[in-house]
Amino acid sequence: MTDVRVSESIAAPAATVWELLGDFGGVAKWGGSMLQSCKVEGEGVGAVRRIGLAGGMEIAERCEAYDAAKRSFSYSIVGKSPIPIRNYVSVCSVIDTGANECRVDWHGTFEPDGVSAEQAQGMVRGIYVGGIAGVRKLLGV
């Protein structure tokens, strides 16, 4: 197993950032141009979001844990991933660090699948960093 950890500050209240990141089906709002759609089957823990990607690919992610009070959730990739990784589990948390500031901690563990650990880590890191940048852009901060 390998892992990626990203921790970045956002100049916005934690509750505002959590409204975006904590919306399991809202990933297409801030996920970038590669994400074409998102459909959620079910709700809460066990819900599966099917994210339509550019080029007609799809990735399915299942909510494994959700704690609104702690502003944290965990999810896994279900089935074959279009990203060359397997056994992926991630935790995304929003931590209050001030009146108009918070920190997003995003951590994922996985096994590279047909690529080097460094290549897989770079792809996953890009997703996390890009997602945080998308939240900043959506909030105008």
TAFEN-V615091 format. One line per field, one symbol per residue. phi: phi as a letter, one per 20 degrees, with the letter a starting at -180 (. if undefined). burial: b if it has 9 or more other ideal C-beta (glycine too) atoms within 8 Angstrom, else e. A space follows every 10 residues. Layout:
BEGIN
phi: ???
burial: ???
END
This chain:
BEGIN
phi: .cbcccccec ebfgffffge ffegeegffc fnffeeabcd dnbmfofddd dedgnnfccd cdfebbcffe lbbcbcedmf efefbblecc cccddfcrgc bbcddcccca dfcncfgfff ffffgfffff fffffgffem c
burial: ebbbebeeeb ebbbebbbeb bbbbbbbbbb beeebeebeb eeeeeebbbb bbbeeeebbb bbbbbbeeee bbbbbbbeee bebbbeebbb bbbbbeeeee bbbbbbbbbb ebbeeeeebb bebbbebbbb bbebbbebbe e
END
